[in-house]
Amino acid sequence: METYDVVIVGGGPAGFNAAKSVRELYPDKRVLLINDREELQIPCSIPYVIAGKVPLEKNVYPLEKVKEFAELLIDRVVGIEPATASLFTPTKKIGYEKLILATGWLPRRLNLPGSSLNGIYYIDTSTEGVKRIKEEIEGATKITLIGAGFISIGFADQISKAYGGKEITVVEASEHVASGVFSEEFESEMVESLKAQGVRILKRQRVKGFEGDRRVKRVITEEGEIESELVLVFIGFLPNSRLALEGGIKTDSRGFIEVDSFLRTSADNVLAAGNCIAHKSLIDGKTIPAMLASVSARDGRIAALNTSGPQVKDEGVVPAGLTEVGGKFYGFAGYTEKLLKGDGFKFKALSVSTTDAYPGALPGCNPLKVKLYFTERGLLVGGEFSGKSRGVWSLVETAARLIEGRKKAWEVAALLTTAFPPSTPPPLLQPLQEAAVKFLKG
Ligand SMILES: Cc1cc2nc3c(=O)[nH]c(=O)nc-3n(C[C@H](O)[C@H](O)[C@H](O)COP(=O)(O)OP(=O)(O)OC[C@H]3O[C@@H](n4cnc5c(N)ncnc54)[C@H](O)[C@@H]3O)c2cc1C
């Protein structure tokens, strides 16, 4: 049996970064990364591949690069045995000093009458799978997307912009799009933009099943039926944690691998990182869904650092994300209106409208909208942002880091941010600071 200092199962952002960081931090360690697929696509940019903005071959996930810093084995790990510090593929037994499980996510599937009909697709990150979905979209006229979360509306936006003459329907069981993270004013703007692009959004409609011969023809909801030649199901992700579970490692009630703040699992010398683990909110310590490449990439680094003993603590996650709808970016950080109300938090929301460049006469200067959420005592807990500029990202990022630093309104008001006419808000109307001043004014 060959034994490595560090074995990593899974080559997504968590596993990739773990392998890279182990090599950079501990160059003497022998590292093996095992991934069960050789060629896959970068998931985040699949909507842009579907829309024809990025060629399929330019969106290939760079798994090969792992070879620059670790040994790469394309194989499926079928069992782990923490008691003997070993794992198994169908043909090999491999030993480890430290094991990092980074087995990622699986799409949540529907188990409804007719759900095995042809023409019903789930997210598939293989190059072949993305190619097939793209061809199906090109050939279909009546397309139904199930679920109106971040990924689904990103797809609906790109498909409706890229292809004319399609009847696109998004069916959502709740009364919100984008997982309800945006307040009414932001959400209705997104919905209106999608409508203007010809996307029909049906909220509060639960799918009961599908009808067709061999191929789907109709989506049946509690309210009626939708003629559909193609169905794309986006109802969320599940942790891929079977390997851990079968190896006797503790998982929570939803199947996420339980880890301590050093990303150590319940088994000796086994760490875990990325979408397969349970994450805690830095705001209130609750377990939250954080199935994002950004979080996985960070987890991979933390796990790598901790292969040589507990060094770096995962203090928790501030939820944050972005999407693009109707040519605008919409982002959020922390806890926003619906969540705060649902949790019975007392909060104040302050909105500021500014521009993403200055002066207003500068070509390409566009409106930028910010809404910040503070607790009654002035602690920043959330924010929503929208605008045409990629600078929306920097507001999401700054707000997330301020929330992480548990900053209060007076500290946000005193924040220093850079200014440059073509790429930032004007120094006289800096949105985060202005929102904080509004809070302080009462
Ligand atoms: C369409 C789409 C858009 C997205 N957009 C964004 C975005 O804009 N921003 C963002 O932050 N996130 C986004 N995400 C989420 C992001 O892609 C995931 O959070 C990220 O891929 C998770 O990384 P991971 O390393 O934890 O797991 P994964 O990427 O799932 O990697 C796990 C790997 O382990 C392999 N594996 C599993 N079991 C075994 C085994 N037994 N043996 C060997 N190998 C195994 C899997 O095949 C896989 O390659 C998006 C996802 C999708 C689908």
The ligand as a MOL file (V3000), in Angstrom:
LIG
                    3D

  0  0  0     0  0            999 V3000
M  V30 BEGIN CTAB
M  V30 COUNTS 53 58 0 0 0
M  V30 BEGIN ATOM
M  V30 1 C -24.3960 26.6960 -12.4870 0
M  V30 2 C -23.6460 26.9930 -11.2350 0
M  V30 3 C -23.2520 28.2870 -10.9710 0
M  V30 4 C -22.5370 28.5760 -9.8110 0
M  V30 5 N -22.1500 29.8710 -9.5890 0
M  V30 6 C -21.4080 30.1720 -8.5160 0
M  V30 7 C -20.9220 31.5010 -8.3210 0
M  V30 8 O -21.1700 32.4000 -9.1190 0
M  V30 9 N -20.1530 31.7260 -7.2230 0
M  V30 10 C -19.8490 30.7620 -6.3140 0
M  V30 11 O -19.1410 31.0500 -5.3370 0
M  V30 12 N -20.3110 29.4880 -6.4670 0
M  V30 13 C -21.0730 29.1740 -7.5440 0
M  V30 14 N -21.5170 27.8930 -7.7210 0
M  V30 15 C -21.2540 26.8710 -6.6860 0
M  V30 16 C -19.8830 26.2440 -6.8430 0
M  V30 17 O -19.7050 25.7310 -8.1140 0
M  V30 18 C -19.6970 25.1560 -5.8130 0
M  V30 19 O -19.9440 25.6990 -4.5510 0
M  V30 20 C -18.2740 24.5920 -5.8300 0
M  V30 21 O -18.0270 23.8970 -7.0090 0
M  V30 22 C -18.0660 23.6400 -4.6620 0
M  V30 23 O -16.7250 23.3090 -4.6180 0
M  V30 24 P -16.2270 22.0150 -3.8260 0
M  V30 25 O -14.7510 21.9190 -4.0620 0
M  V30 26 O -16.7080 22.0640 -2.4420 0
M  V30 27 O -16.9590 20.7800 -4.5210 0
M  V30 28 P -17.0970 20.3320 -6.0450 0
M  V30 29 O -16.8530 21.4440 -6.9800 0
M  V30 30 O -18.3960 19.6280 -6.1020 0
M  V30 31 O -15.9110 19.2930 -6.2240 0
M  V30 32 C -15.9540 18.0000 -5.6620 0
M  V30 33 C -15.2320 17.0450 -6.5770 0
M  V30 34 O -15.0710 15.8110 -5.9050 0
M  V30 35 C -15.3150 14.7450 -6.8020 0
M  V30 36 N -15.6980 13.5770 -6.0060 0
M  V30 37 C -16.8040 13.4200 -5.2570 0
M  V30 38 N -16.8100 12.1970 -4.6800 0
M  V30 39 C -15.6640 11.5780 -5.0670 0
M  V30 40 C -15.1160 10.2920 -4.8130 0
M  V30 41 N -15.7600 9.4120 -4.0480 0
M  V30 42 N -13.9350 9.9850 -5.3790 0
M  V30 43 C -13.2720 10.8770 -6.1560 0
M  V30 44 N -13.7700 12.0960 -6.4420 0
M  V30 45 C -14.9430 12.4520 -5.9020 0
M  V30 46 C -16.4640 15.2960 -7.6560 0
M  V30 47 O -16.6080 14.6380 -8.8710 0
M  V30 48 C -16.0070 16.7460 -7.8530 0
M  V30 49 O -15.1690 16.8870 -8.9730 0
M  V30 50 C -22.2240 27.5670 -8.8800 0
M  V30 51 C -22.6220 26.2470 -9.1480 0
M  V30 52 C -23.3280 25.9550 -10.3030 0
M  V30 53 C -23.7360 24.5480 -10.5700 0
M  V30 END ATOM
M  V30 BEGIN BOND
M  V30 1 1 1 2
M  V30 2 1 2 3
M  V30 3 2 2 52
M  V30 4 2 3 4
M  V30 5 1 4 5
M  V30 6 1 4 50
M  V30 7 2 5 6
M  V30 8 1 6 7
M  V30 9 1 6 13
M  V30 10 2 7 8
M  V30 11 1 7 9
M  V30 12 1 9 10
M  V30 13 2 10 11
M  V30 14 1 10 12
M  V30 15 2 12 13
M  V30 16 1 13 14
M  V30 17 1 14 15
M  V30 18 1 14 50
M  V30 19 1 15 16
M  V30 20 1 16 17
M  V30 21 1 16 18
M  V30 22 1 18 19
M  V30 23 1 18 20
M  V30 24 1 20 21
M  V30 25 1 20 22
M  V30 26 1 22 23
M  V30 27 1 23 24
M  V30 28 2 24 25
M  V30 29 1 24 26
M  V30 30 1 24 27
M  V30 31 1 27 28
M  V30 32 2 28 29
M  V30 33 1 28 30
M  V30 34 1 28 31
M  V30 35 1 31 32
M  V30 36 1 32 33
M  V30 37 1 33 34
M  V30 38 1 33 48
M  V30 39 1 34 35
M  V30 40 1 35 36
M  V30 41 1 35 46
M  V30 42 1 36 37
M  V30 43 1 36 45
M  V30 44 2 37 38
M  V30 45 1 38 39
M  V30 46 1 39 40
M  V30 47 2 39 45
M  V30 48 1 40 41
M  V30 49 2 40 42
M  V30 50 1 42 43
M  V30 51 2 43 44
M  V30 52 1 44 45
M  V30 53 1 46 47
M  V30 54 1 46 48
M  V30 55 1 48 49
M  V30 56 2 50 51
M  V30 57 1 51 52
M  V30 58 1 52 53
M  V30 END BOND
M  V30 END CTAB
M  END
